[in-house]
Amino acid sequence: MQYLVVIEKGESSFGAYVPDLPGCIAAAQSEQEVRQLIKEAIEFHIDGLRESGEPVPPPSSSAAVVEVGAA
């Protein structure tokens, strides 16, 4: 499965979350590290859902980059 992951750069760290898996988040000092941590978080989150008998939401989010002119 492939889930959309949103990565945001903060002042001193990076954060990531998965829109299709509420509560599935990660934070780290580098983008590379947050990518690895969110991958692990997704796997952990899905395992937890399965263990508790809850359905695993299918990937359904998408993303697009929209170009706009400078104001």
Secondary structure, 3 states (H helix, E strand, C coil): CCCCCEEEECCCCEEEECCCCCCCEEEECCHHHHHHHHHHHHHHHHHHHHHCCCCCCCCCCCCCCCCCCCC
